[in-house]
Amino acid sequence: MTARIQPDRAALEIAHRTLFVSTPLDDMLKQTSFRLILENIARRHMQRRARTDVKKLQANDHD
């Protein structure tokens, strides 16, 4: 089984904004259940972010 990637801080902050919660991010990361939810959403965001090729979009290069 492969190890899951750990999301970076930017992805965690975007996941936190996606959830629309008033609890600060650092407090949510201290609780296991919230941390798991945040990390899953952040991983999903990182996958979407990796699929987007900005250089290709700027060059208007459509395959």
C-alpha positions as CSV (number, residue, x, y, z in Angstrom):
1,M,0.0,0.0,0.0
2,T,1.4,3.4,-0.9
3,A,1.8,6.2,1.6
4,R,-0.6,9.0,1.3
5,I,0.8,12.4,0.4
6,Q,0.6,15.0,3.1
7,P,-1.1,18.2,1.9
8,D,0.7,21.4,2.1
9,R,-0.4,24.4,4.1
10,A,-1.9,26.2,1.1
11,A,-4.1,23.2,0.3
12,L,-5.2,22.9,3.9
13,E,-6.2,26.6,4.0
14,I,-8.2,26.2,0.8
15,A,-9.9,23.1,2.2
16,H,-10.7,25.1,5.4
17,R,-12.3,27.9,3.3
18,T,-14.3,25.3,1.4
19,L,-15.9,24.0,4.6
20,F,-17.2,27.5,5.6
21,V,-16.5,26.9,9.3
22,S,-15.7,29.5,11.9
23,T,-13.2,27.4,13.9
24,P,-9.6,28.4,13.1
25,L,-7.6,26.1,11.0
26,D,-5.0,25.3,13.7
27,D,-7.7,24.3,16.1
28,M,-9.3,22.0,13.6
29,L,-5.9,20.3,12.9
30,K,-5.6,19.5,16.6
31,Q,-8.7,17.3,16.5
32,T,-8.4,14.0,14.7
33,S,-11.8,13.9,13.1
34,F,-11.5,17.4,11.7
35,R,-7.9,16.9,10.6
36,L,-8.9,13.8,8.6
37,I,-11.7,15.7,6.8
38,L,-9.4,18.7,6.1
39,E,-6.6,16.4,4.7
40,N,-9.0,14.5,2.5
41,I,-10.4,17.7,1.0
42,A,-6.9,19.2,0.6
43,R,-5.7,16.0,-1.2
44,R,-8.6,16.3,-3.6
45,H,-7.6,19.9,-4.2
46,M,-4.0,19.0,-4.8
47,Q,-5.0,16.4,-7.4
48,R,-7.1,19.0,-9.2
49,R,-4.3,21.5,-9.0
50,A,-1.8,19.1,-10.4
51,R,-4.0,18.4,-13.5
52,T,-4.0,22.1,-14.4
53,D,-1.1,23.1,-16.6
54,V,-0.9,26.9,-16.5
55,K,1.8,27.2,-19.1
56,K,-0.4,25.2,-21.6
57,L,-3.3,27.5,-20.8
58,Q,-1.2,30.6,-21.3
59,A,0.0,29.3,-24.7
60,N,-3.5,28.4,-25.7
61,D,-2.2,25.0,-26.6
62,H,-5.1,22.6,-26.8
63,D,-4.4,18.9,-27.5
